[in-house]
């Protein structure tokens, strides 16, 4: 027996909400965004939902503005004015255990949360726009903004056994339909009259989540992006042989994007039958002919489904159209049975973490509308079966935000449980590298070097500076930056400058023209503690006009004369820190190219094999090497050379494996090509410029150093 649970929600026309206190629920998408308007009367939630069509959004860091404007027009047109709260769908952020997270607290916006949703999220997803949209709308109406149950809500706090993967340094991730599953949990609890049920909730949508709740708390969950049953559009990716298969496809020249599309968008039922819609599958099953003798499994696993049908054509007397329909019906039945089998299998497995009597298994999501599928699953299970079809996401956001508004529910500040990844050993077992990145306190969106001067002006406290052995270019640079600086002292004595820095009577030291980098840095490094681990690396930023005026970071042209593996790790981390500070990289995830004379591994080329080893470590950003300079910066050359790596002309950071190559690259850019640059040193309050730099480059370097000074 299957019991249908009715959601505790009433739907109304939009005019009903005019003049009432309402909460907005925002669920953004790449082509349309669902907006919910809800109010609460006598403890009943009443809502209106509408899909707002938008042009296809590829860059979520900018697309949120388009959706924001659409929502504002929608609110004005429909005279929705009395907004008391806004809730956006949570994005793919770092794992957090709290359900309702506030984006703003009074006038203070949580920059860490907004940074982790749009600047460097765990992965690209349209839901990442939810927090920024909610914050923007809430700011206009002077109300609080929230996100609720993001997909990365941590599921293993009460079950440490579920965290283990069998791979040291790699913990299971919980990426699941937390928003809908938790809403269904509350609805099921109300139905039972028990707020702490032992229940398994299965969300069947584009992805599938199987979640185990013990006494109302989540204790285990399948990762909807790789674990558990295949769905209407997603296939398996979690097994070791699947990973090997992906690696083989990459080596054959397939892009990672096309491979992920195969698994995540065109896998599952879509891969077998060419449709993601379960209603189409049910229609196919209705016309299947059990009398046809055919090996349907062979047909499903051949590369071309239509060609496979043609090859079997002579096995029946049916006409071509009926034959095709009958074969597709048999295939549809087998595929849906396979999906039902896997859902039932994983549902039974989730009884283990519950470790007690089960109150029921609840099926939700669009797939719960399929009676054929639910009947197939039911036949394999002995527990009480409940269905709550569709989604309660909009209802949940409105309901929980109203509870926060009325003081019934507390929200929390965004606080990640931990960061992925932590310390791991490289695959050669030679040493342990800490790949966790220090995150800048502030984020700036720098498109051109001129933006450095604009953004540095926004820093609240103007730093004092000492210039050591000033030349005319240094003095001109200081004049350009006069509005950015406090007191400026000129001296020829480096020890005097270091003493002032040590006693905190100044904030920055600027290297002038008549002193070498070695003479300048030695007393600084002897007396001043670096704010980053172990190594401080010089990082140069320049505009490359030939590459669409894209800002490129390269390192290390001035500090680390001797490069070892630990030093290279820290240089990469420092360069990424600067990239994140300046908002460099697609969706603010920078691509790091470890430069070499050739993109092929060769024992005759220094650092060649080590570069490949580094590129295979579990970085939270994209790192590739060895890679030649031309492939790193030219998509055309990458294509001509048939390069199949992770970076094809779109590098954001160039890592040189010797100070010679970095310094030579620096001099070619600044002298032969006369490009302006900005130099920044990570972790030390110094401005290290080349004696050949122009006044403008020195000014850019001062501005960048001010931003760095304010970022630790």
C-alpha positions as CSV (number, residue, x, y, z in Angstrom):
1,X,0.0,0.0,0.0
2,X,1.2,3.5,-0.9
3,X,0.0,6.4,1.2
4,X,0.0,9.9,-0.3
5,X,0.8,12.8,2.1
6,X,-0.8,16.1,1.3
7,X,1.5,19.1,1.8
8,X,0.4,21.7,4.3
9,X,0.3,24.5,1.7
10,X,-2.5,26.6,0.0
11,X,-1.9,28.1,-3.4
12,X,-3.4,31.5,-4.2
13,X,-3.6,34.0,-7.1
14,X,-1.0,36.8,-7.0
15,X,-3.5,39.5,-6.3
16,X,-4.3,37.8,-2.9
17,X,-0.9,38.9,-1.6
18,X,-1.2,42.7,-2.3
19,X,-1.2,44.6,0.9
20,X,-0.1,41.6,3.0
21,X,3.2,40.9,4.8
22,X,5.0,38.5,2.5
23,X,8.3,36.5,2.2
24,X,10.0,36.0,-1.1
25,X,11.6,32.6,-2.1
26,X,14.1,32.7,-4.9
27,X,15.2,29.6,-6.7
28,X,17.5,30.7,-9.6
29,X,18.1,28.8,-12.8
30,X,20.3,29.2,-15.9
31,X,17.3,29.8,-18.2
32,X,14.4,30.5,-15.8
33,X,14.1,31.3,-12.1
34,X,11.3,30.3,-9.9
35,X,10.0,33.0,-7.5
36,X,7.6,32.3,-4.7
37,X,5.5,34.9,-2.8
38,X,4.1,33.7,0.5
39,X,2.2,34.9,3.5
40,X,1.0,33.3,6.7
41,X,-2.5,33.4,8.0
42,X,-3.6,31.4,11.1
43,X,-0.5,29.3,10.9
44,X,-1.2,28.4,7.3
45,X,1.3,29.2,4.6
46,X,-0.3,30.5,1.3
47,X,2.0,30.9,-1.7
48,X,2.1,31.9,-5.3
49,X,4.8,30.5,-7.6
50,X,6.0,31.8,-11.0
51,X,8.8,31.0,-13.4
52,X,10.6,34.1,-14.6
53,X,12.1,33.5,-18.0
54,X,15.6,34.9,-18.6
55,X,18.2,34.6,-21.4
56,X,20.6,31.7,-20.9
57,X,23.1,32.5,-18.2
58,X,26.6,31.1,-18.5
59,X,28.4,33.3,-16.1
60,X,26.7,33.1,-12.7
61,X,29.0,35.8,-11.2
62,X,27.2,38.3,-13.5
63,X,23.9,36.6,-14.2
64,X,22.5,37.2,-10.8
65,X,22.0,40.9,-11.7
66,X,19.8,39.9,-14.6
67,X,17.6,37.8,-12.4
68,X,17.5,40.6,-9.8
69,X,16.2,43.1,-12.2
70,X,13.5,40.6,-13.4
71,X,12.4,40.1,-9.8
72,X,12.2,43.8,-9.1
73,X,10.1,44.4,-12.2
74,X,7.9,41.5,-11.2
75,X,7.4,43.0,-7.7
76,X,6.6,46.5,-9.0
77,X,4.2,45.3,-11.6
78,X,2.3,43.2,-9.2
79,X,2.3,45.8,-6.3
80,X,4.1,43.5,-3.9
81,X,5.5,46.0,-1.4
82,X,5.3,44.6,2.2
83,X,8.2,42.3,2.1
84,X,9.4,41.1,5.5
85,X,12.1,38.6,4.5
86,X,13.9,37.0,1.5
87,X,15.2,33.5,1.2
88,X,17.4,32.3,-1.7
89,X,18.2,28.7,-2.5
90,X,21.6,27.9,-1.0
91,X,24.4,27.2,-3.5
92,X,27.2,24.7,-3.6
93,X,29.2,26.1,-0.7
94,X,31.5,24.6,1.8
95,X,29.7,22.1,4.1
96,X,27.8,23.6,7.0
97,X,25.5,21.9,9.5
98,X,23.1,24.8,10.2
99,X,19.8,24.8,8.3
100,X,18.8,28.5,8.1
101,X,21.8,30.8,7.5
102,X,21.4,34.6,7.5
103,X,23.1,36.5,4.7
104,X,22.9,39.9,6.4
105,X,22.7,40.9,10.1
106,X,21.4,44.4,10.4
107,X,23.4,46.4,7.8
108,X,26.3,43.9,7.7
109,X,26.4,41.5,4.8
110,X,28.2,38.2,5.2
111,X,31.0,38.6,2.6
112,X,32.4,35.1,3.3
113,X,29.1,33.5,2.3
114,X,28.7,35.6,-0.8
115,X,32.3,35.0,-1.7
116,X,31.9,31.2,-1.3
117,X,28.7,31.2,-3.4
118,X,29.9,33.3,-6.4
119,X,33.6,34.0,-6.2
120,X,35.0,30.5,-5.5
121,X,32.1,28.0,-4.9
122,X,32.7,24.3,-4.6
123,X,31.4,23.9,-8.1
124,X,29.5,25.9,-10.7
125,X,25.7,25.7,-10.3
126,X,22.8,28.1,-10.9
127,X,21.8,27.8,-7.2
128,X,25.0,29.7,-6.4
129,X,23.2,32.9,-7.5
130,X,20.5,32.5,-4.8
131,X,22.4,34.2,-1.9
132,X,23.5,37.2,-3.9
133,X,20.0,37.8,-5.3
134,X,18.4,37.5,-1.9
135,X,20.9,39.9,-0.4
136,X,20.3,42.5,-3.1
137,X,16.5,42.3,-2.8
138,X,16.7,42.4,1.0
139,X,18.9,45.4,1.0
140,X,16.4,47.4,-1.1
141,X,13.5,46.5,1.3
142,X,15.7,46.8,4.4
143,X,14.8,43.2,5.6
144,X,16.8,40.1,6.5
145,X,18.0,37.7,3.9
146,X,18.7,33.9,4.3
147,X,19.6,30.8,2.5
148,X,18.0,27.5,3.6
149,X,19.5,23.9,3.5
150,X,22.1,24.3,0.8
151,X,22.9,21.2,-1.2
152,X,26.2,20.8,0.7
153,X,24.5,20.7,4.1
154,X,26.7,18.3,6.1
155,X,25.0,15.0,6.7
156,X,27.6,13.1,8.8
157,X,27.9,15.1,12.0
158,X,26.1,12.3,14.0
159,X,27.6,9.4,12.0
160,X,31.4,9.5,11.7
161,X,31.5,6.1,10.2
162,X,29.7,7.5,7.1
163,X,32.6,9.9,6.4
164,X,35.2,7.3,5.5
165,X,36.0,6.6,1.9
166,X,39.0,4.2,2.2
167,X,41.2,6.9,0.7
168,X,43.4,8.8,3.2
169,X,42.7,12.5,3.1
170,X,39.5,12.1,1.1
171,X,36.2,12.3,3.0
172,X,32.8,11.6,1.6
173,X,31.0,14.7,0.5
174,X,27.3,15.2,1.1
175,X,25.8,16.9,-2.0
176,X,22.1,16.2,-1.9
177,X,18.6,17.6,-2.2
178,X,18.7,18.9,1.4
179,X,16.1,21.6,0.9
180,X,13.3,19.4,-0.3
181,X,14.3,16.3,1.8
182,X,14.3,18.4,5.0
183,X,10.9,19.9,4.1
184,X,9.5,16.5,3.5
185,X,10.9,15.3,6.8
186,X,8.9,18.1,8.6
187,X,5.8,17.3,6.6
188,X,6.1,13.6,7.4
189,X,6.6,14.4,11.1
190,X,3.4,16.4,11.1
191,X,1.6,13.6,9.4
192,X,2.8,11.1,12.1
193,X,2.5,13.5,15.0
194,X,6.1,12.8,15.7
195,X,8.8,15.3,15.0
196,X,11.6,12.8,15.4
197,X,10.8,10.0,13.0
198,X,13.1,7.2,11.8
199,X,12.6,7.6,8.1
200,X,14.3,7.2,4.7
201,X,13.5,10.0,2.2
202,X,14.1,9.4,-1.5
203,X,14.1,12.4,-3.8
204,X,13.7,11.4,-7.4
205,X,14.5,14.2,-9.8
206,X,17.2,15.0,-12.3
207,X,19.4,13.5,-9.7
208,X,18.4,11.1,-6.9
209,X,19.1,11.4,-3.2
210,X,18.5,8.6,-0.7
211,X,18.7,10.1,2.9
212,X,18.5,8.4,6.2
213,X,17.1,10.2,9.3
214,X,17.5,8.8,12.7
215,X,15.1,10.4,15.3
216,X,14.7,13.3,12.9
217,X,18.4,13.9,12.3
218,X,20.2,13.2,9.1
219,X,22.8,10.5,9.5
220,X,23.7,9.3,6.0
221,X,22.9,10.3,2.4
222,X,23.9,9.4,-1.1
223,X,25.8,12.0,-3.1
224,X,23.4,13.1,-5.8
225,X,26.3,13.9,-8.1
226,X,27.9,10.5,-8.1
227,X,26.6,7.9,-5.6
228,X,23.4,6.0,-5.5
229,X,20.9,5.0,-8.2
230,X,21.1,6.3,-11.7
231,X,18.4,8.8,-12.5
232,X,16.6,10.3,-15.5
233,X,19.7,12.1,-16.6
234,X,22.7,11.0,-14.3
235,X,24.8,7.9,-14.5
236,X,27.3,6.3,-12.1
237,X,30.6,8.1,-11.6
238,X,31.8,7.0,-8.2
239,X,33.4,3.7,-8.8
240,X,37.2,3.3,-9.4
241,X,36.7,1.8,-12.9
242,X,34.4,4.8,-13.7
243,X,37.2,7.2,-12.8
244,X,39.7,5.2,-14.9
245,X,37.2,5.4,-17.8
246,X,37.0,9.2,-17.4
247,X,40.9,9.4,-17.4
248,X,41.0,7.3,-20.6
249,X,38.4,9.6,-22.3
250,X,40.5,12.7,-21.3
251,X,43.6,11.1,-22.8
252,X,41.7,10.4,-26.0
253,X,41.0,14.1,-26.4
254,X,37.6,14.4,-24.8
255,X,37.1,17.6,-22.8
256,X,36.2,17.3,-19.1
257,X,33.1,19.4,-19.8
258,X,31.9,16.9,-22.4
259,X,32.6,13.9,-20.2
260,X,30.8,15.5,-17.2
261,X,27.8,16.2,-19.6
262,X,27.8,12.5,-20.5
263,X,27.6,11.5,-16.9
264,X,25.6,14.3,-15.3
265,X,23.2,15.7,-18.0
266,X,22.9,12.9,-20.6
267,X,23.4,9.8,-18.5
268,X,20.8,7.6,-16.8
269,X,17.5,7.0,-18.6
270,X,18.4,9.6,-21.1
271,X,21.5,7.6,-22.1
272,X,19.5,4.5,-22.8
273,X,16.2,5.9,-24.2
274,X,16.9,9.4,-25.4
275,X,14.4,11.1,-23.0
276,X,14.6,12.4,-19.4
277,X,10.9,12.5,-18.9
278,X,9.4,9.5,-17.0
279,X,6.1,10.1,-18.7
280,X,7.6,9.3,-22.0
281,X,9.1,6.1,-20.5
282,X,5.7,5.1,-19.2
283,X,4.2,5.7,-22.7
284,X,6.9,3.5,-24.2
285,X,6.2,0.7,-21.7
286,X,2.5,0.6,-22.7
287,X,3.3,-0.6,-26.2
288,X,6.0,-3.2,-25.3
289,X,5.5,-6.7,-26.8
290,X,6.6,-9.6,-24.5
291,X,6.3,-12.0,-27.4
292,X,9.4,-10.6,-29.2
293,X,12.4,-12.8,-28.5
294,X,15.3,-10.5,-28.2
295,X,18.4,-10.0,-26.0
296,X,17.4,-6.6,-24.6
297,X,20.5,-6.2,-22.5
298,X,22.7,-6.6,-25.5
299,X,20.7,-4.0,-27.3
300,X,20.9,-1.5,-24.3
301,X,24.7,-1.9,-24.1
302,X,25.5,-1.5,-27.8
303,X,26.8,2.0,-28.7
304,X,24.0,2.8,-31.2
305,X,20.6,2.0,-29.9
306,X,18.8,2.7,-33.2
307,X,21.4,0.7,-35.1
308,X,20.9,-2.1,-32.6
309,X,17.2,-2.1,-33.4
310,X,17.8,-2.3,-37.1
311,X,20.2,-5.3,-36.6
312,X,17.3,-7.1,-34.8
313,X,14.7,-6.2,-37.5
314,X,14.6,-9.6,-39.2
315,X,13.7,-11.4,-36.0
316,X,10.0,-10.5,-36.2
317,X,7.2,-10.2,-38.7
318,X,5.9,-6.9,-37.2
319,X,6.0,-3.8,-39.5
320,X,8.9,-1.4,-38.9
321,X,7.0,1.2,-36.8
322,X,5.4,-1.4,-34.5
323,X,8.7,-3.2,-34.2
324,X,10.5,-0.1,-33.1
325,X,7.8,0.8,-30.6
326,X,7.8,-2.7,-29.2
327,X,11.5,-2.9,-28.8
328,X,11.6,0.6,-27.2
329,X,8.9,-0.6,-24.9
330,X,10.9,-3.6,-23.8
331,X,14.0,-1.4,-23.3
332,X,12.0,1.2,-21.3
333,X,10.6,-1.5,-19.0
334,X,14.1,-3.0,-18.4
335,X,15.7,0.4,-17.8
336,X,12.9,1.6,-15.4
337,X,13.1,-1.8,-13.6
338,X,16.8,-1.3,-13.2
339,X,16.3,2.2,-11.8
340,X,13.6,0.9,-9.4
341,X,15.9,-2.0,-8.3
342,X,18.7,0.4,-7.5
343,X,16.5,2.8,-5.6
344,X,15.1,-0.1,-3.6
345,X,18.6,-1.4,-2.9
346,X,20.0,1.9,-1.7
347,X,16.8,2.5,0.3
348,X,17.3,-0.8,2.1
349,X,21.0,0.0,2.7
350,X,19.9,3.2,4.5
351,X,18.2,1.1,7.2
352,X,21.7,0.4,8.6
353,X,22.5,3.9,9.8
354,X,19.0,4.3,11.3
355,X,19.6,1.3,13.5
356,X,16.1,1.0,14.8
357,X,12.4,0.5,13.8
358,X,11.6,2.4,10.6
359,X,8.5,4.6,10.4
360,X,8.4,4.5,6.7
361,X,10.1,5.4,3.4
362,X,8.9,8.6,1.7
363,X,9.3,9.2,-2.0
364,X,9.3,12.8,-3.3
365,X,10.4,14.9,-6.3
366,X,9.0,14.7,-9.8
367,X,9.7,11.0,-10.1
368,X,7.3,10.3,-7.2
369,X,4.5,11.1,-9.7
370,X,5.3,8.0,-11.7
371,X,2.9,5.3,-10.5
372,X,4.7,2.7,-12.6
373,X,8.1,3.5,-11.0
374,X,6.7,3.6,-7.4
375,X,4.9,0.3,-7.9
376,X,8.1,-1.3,-9.2
377,X,10.0,0.0,-6.1
378,X,7.1,-1.0,-3.7
379,X,7.3,-4.6,-4.8
380,X,10.9,-4.8,-3.6
381,X,10.4,-3.2,-0.2
382,X,8.5,-4.4,2.9
383,X,8.3,-1.2,4.8
384,X,5.4,1.3,4.8
385,X,5.6,3.4,1.6
386,X,4.6,7.1,1.4
387,X,4.7,9.6,-1.4
388,X,4.8,13.3,-1.4
389,X,5.3,14.1,-5.1
390,X,6.9,17.3,-6.5
391,X,8.9,19.8,-4.5
392,X,8.4,21.7,-1.3
393,X,11.4,23.9,-1.8
394,X,9.5,27.2,-2.2
395,X,7.1,26.4,0.6
396,X,10.1,25.5,2.9
397,X,11.9,28.7,2.2
398,X,8.8,30.8,2.9
399,X,7.8,28.8,6.0
400,X,11.2,28.9,7.7
401,X,11.8,32.5,6.9
402,X,8.4,33.4,8.5
403,X,9.4,31.5,11.6
404,X,12.7,33.4,11.8
405,X,10.8,36.7,11.2
406,X,8.3,35.8,14.0
407,X,11.1,34.7,16.4
408,X,10.2,31.0,16.4
409,X,13.4,29.9,14.6
410,X,17.0,31.0,15.1
411,X,19.3,31.6,12.1
412,X,23.0,31.2,12.2
413,X,26.0,32.9,10.6
414,X,27.7,31.0,7.8
415,X,30.4,28.8,9.3
416,X,31.9,26.0,7.3
417,X,32.6,22.8,9.2
418,X,35.8,22.2,7.4
419,X,37.4,22.8,4.0
420,X,38.1,20.3,1.2
421,X,40.7,19.1,0.7
422,X,43.0,19.1,3.8
423,X,46.4,17.6,4.0
424,X,47.1,14.8,1.6
425,X,50.2,12.8,0.4
426,X,51.2,13.0,-3.2
427,X,50.8,9.8,-5.1
428,X,54.5,9.1,-5.0
429,X,54.5,9.2,-1.2
430,X,57.5,11.5,-1.1
431,X,56.1,14.2,1.2
432,X,52.9,15.6,2.6
433,X,51.7,18.9,1.1
434,X,49.2,21.2,2.8
435,X,46.9,22.2,-0.1
436,X,44.5,24.2,2.0
437,X,44.4,27.8,0.8
438,X,44.4,30.9,2.9
439,X,41.4,33.0,1.9
440,X,41.7,36.8,1.6
441,X,39.5,38.9,3.9
442,X,38.4,41.1,1.1
443,X,37.6,40.4,-2.6
444,X,38.1,43.0,-5.4
445,X,37.0,42.6,-9.0
446,X,40.0,43.9,-10.9
447,X,39.7,44.0,-14.7
448,X,42.5,46.4,-15.5
449,X,45.6,47.6,-13.7
450,X,44.0,51.0,-13.4
451,X,41.4,49.4,-11.1
452,X,44.0,48.8,-8.5
453,X,44.2,52.6,-7.9
454,X,40.4,52.8,-7.7
455,X,40.0,49.9,-5.3
456,X,43.0,50.9,-3.0
457,X,41.2,54.2,-2.4
458,X,38.4,52.2,-0.7
459,X,40.7,50.9,2.0
460,X,39.6,52.6,5.2
461,X,43.0,53.2,6.8
462,X,45.6,54.9,4.7
463,X,48.9,53.1,5.3
464,X,52.1,54.9,6.2
465,X,55.1,54.1,4.0
466,X,58.9,54.4,4.1
467,X,60.7,54.7,0.7
468,X,64.3,53.4,0.7
469,X,66.7,55.3,-1.6
470,X,64.1,56.9,-3.7
471,X,64.6,57.7,-7.4
472,X,62.6,60.0,-9.6
473,X,60.2,57.2,-10.7
474,X,59.6,56.2,-7.1
475,X,58.8,59.8,-6.2
476,X,56.4,60.1,-9.2
477,X,54.7,56.9,-8.2
478,X,54.2,58.2,-4.6
479,X,52.7,61.4,-6.1
480,X,50.3,59.3,-8.1
481,X,49.4,57.4,-5.0
482,X,49.3,60.4,-2.6
483,X,45.6,60.1,-2.0
484,X,46.1,56.4,-1.0
485,X,48.8,56.9,1.5
486,X,49.3,58.3,5.0
487,X,52.7,59.7,6.0
488,X,55.6,58.9,3.7
489,X,59.2,58.9,4.9
490,X,62.2,59.0,2.6
491,X,65.5,57.5,3.8
492,X,68.7,55.9,2.4
493,X,69.1,53.7,5.4
494,X,67.4,50.3,5.0
495,X,67.9,49.5,8.7
496,X,66.0,52.7,9.7
497,X,63.1,51.6,7.5
498,X,63.0,48.1,9.0
499,X,63.2,49.5,12.6
500,X,60.1,51.7,11.8
501,X,58.3,48.7,10.4
502,X,59.2,46.5,13.4
503,X,58.0,49.1,15.8
504,X,54.8,49.5,13.8
505,X,55.5,53.2,13.1
506,X,55.0,52.5,9.4
507,X,53.1,50.0,7.4
508,X,54.9,49.5,4.1
509,X,58.5,49.6,2.8
510,X,59.1,50.7,-0.8
511,X,62.3,49.6,-2.6
512,X,63.8,52.5,-4.5
513,X,66.0,52.4,-7.6
514,X,69.4,52.5,-6.0
515,X,69.2,49.3,-4.0
516,X,69.1,45.7,-5.2
517,X,66.3,43.3,-4.2
518,X,68.7,41.2,-2.1
519,X,70.0,44.2,-0.2
520,X,66.5,45.3,0.4
521,X,64.9,42.0,1.5
522,X,67.6,40.5,3.6
523,X,67.2,42.7,6.7
524,X,63.4,42.6,6.3
525,X,63.3,38.8,6.3
526,X,65.6,38.7,9.3
527,X,63.4,40.9,11.5
528,X,59.8,40.8,10.2
529,X,57.6,37.8,10.6
530,X,56.0,36.6,7.4
531,X,52.2,36.4,7.6
532,X,52.0,33.3,5.3
533,X,53.5,29.9,5.9
534,X,57.2,29.4,5.3
535,X,57.7,31.2,2.0
536,X,57.0,34.7,0.7
537,X,56.9,34.9,-3.1
538,X,57.0,37.9,-5.4
539,X,54.0,37.8,-7.9
540,X,53.7,40.1,-10.9
541,X,50.5,41.1,-12.5
542,X,50.3,42.5,-16.0
543,X,47.8,43.2,-18.8
544,X,48.5,41.1,-21.9
545,X,47.0,43.2,-24.7
546,X,47.2,40.4,-27.2
547,X,45.1,38.2,-25.0
548,X,41.9,40.3,-24.7
549,X,43.4,42.5,-22.0
550,X,43.2,39.7,-19.5
551,X,45.1,40.0,-16.3
552,X,47.8,37.3,-15.9
553,X,49.7,36.5,-12.7
554,X,53.2,35.0,-12.8
555,X,55.6,34.0,-10.1
556,X,58.4,34.1,-8.8
557,X,60.5,36.8,-10.3
558,X,62.2,38.2,-7.3
559,X,62.5,36.3,-4.0
560,X,63.0,32.5,-4.1
561,X,66.3,31.9,-5.7
562,X,66.2,28.2,-5.0
563,X,63.0,26.3,-5.9
564,X,62.0,23.0,-4.1
565,X,58.7,21.1,-4.1
566,X,57.5,22.7,-0.8
567,X,58.5,26.1,-2.2
568,X,56.6,25.5,-5.4
569,X,53.5,24.5,-3.4
570,X,53.6,27.8,-1.4
571,X,54.2,29.8,-4.6
572,X,51.1,28.4,-6.2
573,X,49.1,29.0,-3.0
574,X,50.4,32.6,-2.8
575,X,49.5,33.3,-6.5
576,X,46.1,31.8,-6.0
577,X,45.6,34.0,-2.9
578,X,46.3,37.0,-5.1
579,X,44.1,35.8,-7.9
580,X,41.2,35.3,-5.4
581,X,41.9,38.8,-3.9
582,X,41.6,40.3,-7.4
583,X,38.7,38.2,-8.7
584,X,40.8,36.6,-11.4
585,X,39.7,33.4,-13.1
586,X,36.5,32.1,-14.8
587,X,33.9,32.1,-12.1
588,X,36.8,33.2,-9.9
589,X,38.4,29.8,-10.0
590,X,41.9,30.5,-11.4
591,X,43.8,28.2,-13.7
592,X,47.4,27.6,-12.8
593,X,50.0,26.6,-15.5
594,X,53.4,25.3,-14.4
595,X,55.6,26.4,-17.3
596,X,58.1,24.2,-19.1
597,X,59.9,24.1,-22.4
598,X,57.5,21.4,-23.5
599,X,54.1,20.1,-22.6
600,X,55.5,16.5,-22.7
601,X,57.1,14.9,-19.7
602,X,60.8,14.4,-20.3
603,X,63.5,13.4,-17.8
604,X,65.9,15.7,-19.8
605,X,63.9,18.8,-18.9
606,X,64.3,20.0,-15.3
607,X,61.0,20.0,-13.3
608,X,59.1,18.3,-16.2
609,X,58.2,15.2,-14.3
610,X,57.6,17.0,-11.0
611,X,55.3,19.4,-12.8
612,X,53.1,16.5,-13.9
613,X,53.1,15.1,-10.4
614,X,52.0,18.5,-9.0
615,X,49.2,18.8,-11.6
616,X,47.8,15.4,-10.4
617,X,47.6,16.4,-6.7
618,X,44.1,17.1,-5.3
619,X,44.1,20.9,-5.7
620,X,41.0,22.9,-5.0
621,X,41.8,24.9,-8.2
622,X,42.9,23.9,-11.7
623,X,46.6,23.2,-11.9
624,X,48.3,21.8,-15.1
625,X,51.9,21.1,-16.0
626,X,54.2,20.8,-17.6
627,X,52.9,23.2,-20.1
628,X,54.6,25.5,-22.6
629,X,54.1,29.3,-22.5
630,X,52.3,29.4,-25.9
631,X,49.8,26.6,-25.0
632,X,49.2,28.3,-21.7
633,X,48.1,31.6,-23.3
634,X,47.0,30.8,-26.8
635,X,43.9,28.7,-27.5
636,X,44.8,28.6,-31.2
637,X,48.2,27.1,-30.5
638,X,46.8,24.7,-27.9
639,X,44.3,23.4,-30.6
640,X,47.0,23.2,-33.3
641,X,49.2,21.2,-31.0
642,X,46.2,18.9,-30.1
643,X,46.9,19.6,-26.4
644,X,44.4,17.7,-24.2
645,X,45.3,19.1,-20.8
646,X,43.2,21.1,-18.4
647,X,44.5,24.5,-19.7
648,X,44.2,25.4,-23.3
649,X,45.2,29.0,-23.7
650,X,43.2,30.2,-20.8
651,X,45.8,30.2,-17.9
652,X,45.3,32.8,-15.2
653,X,48.6,32.1,-13.3
654,X,52.0,31.2,-14.8
655,X,54.3,29.5,-12.4
656,X,58.0,29.5,-13.4
657,X,60.2,26.8,-11.9
658,X,63.2,29.0,-11.6
659,X,63.9,32.6,-10.7
660,X,65.9,32.9,-13.9
661,X,63.0,32.1,-16.2
662,X,60.6,34.2,-14.2
663,X,62.9,37.2,-14.1
664,X,63.6,36.9,-17.8
665,X,59.9,36.8,-18.6
666,X,59.4,39.9,-16.4
667,X,62.1,41.8,-18.3
668,X,60.8,40.8,-21.7
669,X,57.3,42.0,-20.8
670,X,58.4,45.3,-19.2
671,X,61.4,46.3,-21.4
672,X,60.9,44.7,-24.8
673,X,57.1,44.9,-24.9
674,X,56.9,47.9,-22.5
675,X,53.9,46.5,-20.6
676,X,52.9,48.0,-17.3
677,X,53.0,45.6,-14.3
678,X,52.1,45.6,-10.7
679,X,54.3,43.7,-8.2
680,X,53.0,42.3,-5.0
681,X,54.7,40.3,-2.2
682,X,52.4,37.9,-0.3
683,X,52.8,38.0,3.4
684,X,55.4,40.8,3.8
685,X,54.6,44.5,4.1
686,X,57.0,45.5,1.3
687,X,56.7,46.9,-2.2
688,X,59.4,45.2,-4.4
689,X,59.7,46.9,-7.8
690,X,62.4,46.5,-10.4
691,X,64.9,49.3,-10.9
692,X,63.8,49.4,-14.5
693,X,60.1,49.8,-13.8
694,X,58.2,52.9,-14.9
695,X,56.6,55.3,-12.5
696,X,53.2,54.0,-13.4
697,X,54.2,50.4,-12.7
698,X,55.6,51.4,-9.4
699,X,52.3,53.2,-8.6
700,X,50.3,50.1,-9.5
701,X,52.6,48.1,-7.3
702,X,52.0,50.4,-4.3
703,X,48.2,50.2,-4.9
704,X,48.4,46.4,-5.1
705,X,50.5,46.2,-1.9
706,X,47.8,48.3,-0.1
707,X,45.2,45.8,-1.1
708,X,47.4,42.9,0.0
709,X,48.1,44.7,3.3
710,X,44.4,44.9,4.0
711,X,43.7,41.3,3.0
712,X,45.3,39.1,5.7
